[in-house]
Amino acid sequence: MKPKKSKIKNYDSQIFSTLYRAKRPLPVKKIADRVGISWPTANLYVDRLNKLKVVKIKKTVRLKKVEIRPDFLKKWKKQLYA
């Protein structure tokens, strides 16, 4: 029996770490710069994390700001320190 593949990929965890360290919403472009990937790749992974309910996207006229969902952060911290 094959082990289940995690839904979280490497860029997902790097984006999550970047947002966690920032402690504030960041535009996708800043996330891309900090992780070292292109804007389209960052955008793809941010949308993926949004579908997994890990992050929340706030769209403004010119920017798409991303932050970690508070409910996900609580669950994550509970698992981390359990």
Backbone as JSON, one array per atom type, in Angstrom:
{
  "sequence": "MKPKKSKIKNYDSQIFSTLYRAKRPLPVKKIADRVGISWPTANLYVDRLNKLKVVKIKKTVRLKKVEIRPDFLKKWKKQLYA",
  "N": [[0.84, -1.18, 0.0], [0.62, 2.16, -0.93], [1.92, 5.11, 0.61], [-0.11, 7.94, 1.49], [-0.02, 10.86, -0.48], [1.01, 14.06, 0.53], [-1.05, 16.95, 0.58], [0.11, 19.36, 0.71], [2.66, 21.08, -0.85], [6.18, 21.76, -1.63], [6.57, 24.55, -2.41], [4.22, 25.49, -1.37], [4.63, 25.27, 1.41], [6.78, 27.0, 1.7], [5.62, 29.44, 0.99], [3.67, 29.61, 2.97], [5.35, 29.8, 5.25], [6.62, 32.23, 4.69], [4.46, 34.02, 4.84], [3.74, 33.6, 7.49], [5.99, 34.52, 8.89], [5.93, 37.19, 8.11], [3.71, 38.25, 9.37], [1.6, 39.79, 8.56], [-0.72, 40.71, 5.94], [0.42, 40.06, 2.62], [1.26, 41.22, -0.67], [1.01, 39.26, -3.68], [3.21, 39.54, -5.37], [5.3, 40.34, -3.61], [5.47, 38.04, -2.07], [6.33, 36.24, -4.03], [8.86, 37.33, -4.63], [10.17, 37.02, -2.14], [10.14, 34.24, -1.79], [11.46, 33.45, -4.02], [10.51, 32.81, -6.56], [8.66, 33.0, -9.68], [6.13, 35.52, -10.37], [3.71, 34.46, -11.63], [3.9, 31.74, -10.84], [3.85, 31.94, -8.04], [1.31, 33.04, -7.76], [-0.27, 30.92, -8.7], [0.21, 28.96, -6.7], [-0.7, 30.34, -4.44], [-3.42, 30.56, -5.04], [-4.01, 27.86, -4.95], [-3.49, 27.26, -2.23], [-5.48, 28.81, -1.17], [-7.76, 27.43, -2.02], [-7.41, 25.16, -0.49], [-8.06, 26.18, 1.9], [-6.15, 27.42, 3.52], [-5.02, 29.93, 3.27], [-6.21, 33.33, 3.05], [-7.55, 35.47, 0.64], [-7.41, 38.85, -0.14], [-8.75, 41.03, -2.29], [-7.86, 44.01, -3.86], [-8.2, 47.04, -5.75], [-5.84, 47.15, -7.27], [-4.13, 45.23, -6.21], [-3.59, 41.89, -4.95], [-3.87, 40.76, -1.94], [-2.55, 38.52, 0.48], [-3.19, 36.45, 3.27], [-2.71, 34.33, 6.16], [-5.3, 32.15, 7.11], [-7.04, 32.73, 10.1], [-8.35, 30.63, 11.53], [-7.15, 28.35, 10.45], [-4.53, 28.79, 11.27], [-4.75, 28.57, 14.06], [-5.4, 25.81, 14.32], [-3.09, 24.72, 13.19], [-1.07, 25.61, 14.95], [-1.9, 24.31, 17.26], [-1.52, 21.62, 16.55], [1.22, 21.7, 16.15], [2.3, 22.23, 18.68], [1.36, 20.13, 20.17]],
  "CA": [[0.0, 0.0, 0.0], [1.41, 3.38, -1.04], [1.52, 6.16, 1.56], [-0.83, 9.06, 0.89], [0.79, 12.05, -0.75], [0.54, 15.25, 1.22], [-1.6, 17.97, -0.31], [0.98, 20.53, 0.81], [3.9, 20.9, -1.61], [7.31, 22.55, -1.16], [6.3, 25.98, -2.53], [3.14, 25.79, -0.43], [5.19, 25.46, 2.75], [7.6, 28.22, 1.67], [4.7, 30.57, 0.98], [3.1, 29.65, 4.32], [6.4, 30.3, 6.14], [6.8, 33.65, 4.38], [3.32, 34.75, 5.4], [3.8, 33.48, 8.95], [7.05, 35.42, 9.36], [5.56, 38.58, 7.82], [2.69, 38.62, 10.36], [0.65, 40.73, 7.95], [-1.0, 40.33, 4.55], [1.43, 40.45, 1.63], [0.89, 41.06, -2.08], [1.58, 38.06, -4.31], [4.54, 39.9, -5.9], [6.27, 40.29, -2.51], [5.63, 36.62, -1.73], [7.16, 35.66, -5.09], [10.23, 37.82, -4.44], [10.77, 36.44, -0.93], [10.32, 32.8, -1.97], [12.4, 33.25, -5.13], [9.8, 32.21, -7.69], [8.02, 34.01, -10.52], [4.8, 35.94, -9.93], [2.66, 33.5, -12.01], [4.01, 30.53, -10.01], [3.35, 32.29, -6.7], [-0.14, 33.2, -7.89], [-0.83, 29.57, -8.82], [0.26, 28.31, -5.39], [-1.58, 31.08, -3.52], [-4.79, 30.11, -5.35], [-4.11, 26.48, -4.46], [-3.61, 27.34, -0.77], [-6.8, 29.36, -0.89], [-8.72, 26.32, -2.2], [-7.22, 24.25, 0.65], [-8.49, 26.96, 3.07], [-4.98, 27.74, 4.34], [-4.87, 31.38, 3.22], [-7.36, 34.14, 2.65], [-7.13, 36.46, -0.34], [-8.15, 40.11, -0.14], [-8.48, 41.71, -3.56], [-8.1, 45.44, -3.95], [-8.24, 47.44, -7.16], [-4.59, 46.85, -7.96], [-3.35, 44.15, -5.59], [-4.2, 40.71, -4.36], [-3.11, 40.54, -0.71], [-2.76, 37.18, 1.0], [-2.86, 36.24, 4.67], [-3.08, 33.01, 6.67], [-6.61, 32.14, 7.77], [-6.88, 32.58, 11.56], [-8.79, 29.32, 11.99], [-6.12, 27.39, 10.08], [-3.37, 29.06, 12.11], [-5.01, 27.98, 15.38], [-5.27, 24.35, 14.2], [-1.69, 24.42, 12.91], [-0.31, 25.79, 16.19], [-2.32, 23.27, 18.2], [-0.82, 20.4, 16.14], [2.65, 21.91, 16.3], [2.68, 22.19, 20.08], [0.7, 19.02, 20.86]],
  "C": [[0.88, 1.25, 0.0], [0.96, 4.38, 0.02], [0.82, 7.29, 0.81], [0.13, 10.23, 0.67], [0.17, 13.23, -0.03], [0.0, 16.24, 0.2], [-0.74, 19.23, -0.3], [2.3, 20.23, 0.1], [4.98, 21.85, -1.07], [7.04, 24.06, -1.25], [5.18, 26.39, -1.58], [3.71, 26.1, 0.95], [6.08, 26.71, 2.8], [6.73, 29.47, 1.7], [4.07, 30.73, 2.36], [4.11, 30.24, 5.31], [6.62, 31.8, 5.94], [5.69, 34.48, 4.99], [3.35, 34.73, 6.93], [4.83, 34.44, 9.53], [6.69, 36.89, 9.16], [4.55, 39.11, 8.85], [1.74, 39.71, 9.87], [0.37, 40.26, 6.53], [0.08, 40.86, 3.6], [0.86, 40.33, 0.22], [1.61, 39.85, -2.67], [2.98, 38.35, -4.84], [5.61, 39.84, -4.82], [6.53, 38.84, -2.08], [6.56, 35.96, -2.74], [8.62, 36.07, -4.91], [10.9, 37.15, -3.24], [11.02, 34.94, -1.06], [11.32, 32.5, -3.09], [11.79, 32.53, -6.31], [9.15, 33.34, -8.49], [6.64, 34.35, -9.97], [3.71, 34.94, -10.36], [2.69, 32.21, -11.18], [3.48, 30.8, -8.61], [1.84, 32.42, -6.72], [-0.84, 31.85, -7.95], [-0.88, 28.89, -7.45], [-0.6, 29.02, -4.35], [-3.03, 30.67, -3.77], [-5.03, 28.69, -4.84], [-4.28, 26.46, -2.94], [-4.96, 27.92, -0.35], [-7.87, 28.28, -1.01], [-8.63, 25.32, -1.05], [-7.61, 24.92, 1.98], [-7.35, 27.22, 4.05], [-4.8, 29.26, 4.4], [-6.18, 32.03, 2.8], [-6.84, 35.23, 1.73], [-8.04, 37.68, -0.23], [-7.78, 40.84, -1.43], [-8.81, 43.18, -3.43], [-8.11, 45.78, -5.44], [-6.99, 47.0, -7.91], [-3.85, 45.64, -7.43], [-4.23, 43.01, -5.1], [-3.36, 40.41, -3.13], [-3.52, 39.21, -0.09], [-2.38, 37.14, 2.47], [-3.3, 34.84, 5.08], [-4.44, 33.13, 7.35], [-6.41, 31.91, 9.26], [-7.29, 31.21, 12.08], [-7.77, 28.24, 11.63], [-4.9, 27.55, 10.98], [-3.54, 28.46, 13.51], [-4.83, 26.47, 15.35], [-3.81, 23.96, 14.02], [-0.85, 24.54, 14.18], [-0.64, 24.72, 17.2], [-1.6, 21.96, 17.86], [0.67, 20.51, 16.37], [3.1, 21.72, 17.74], [2.01, 21.06, 20.87], [1.69, 17.96, 21.27]]
}
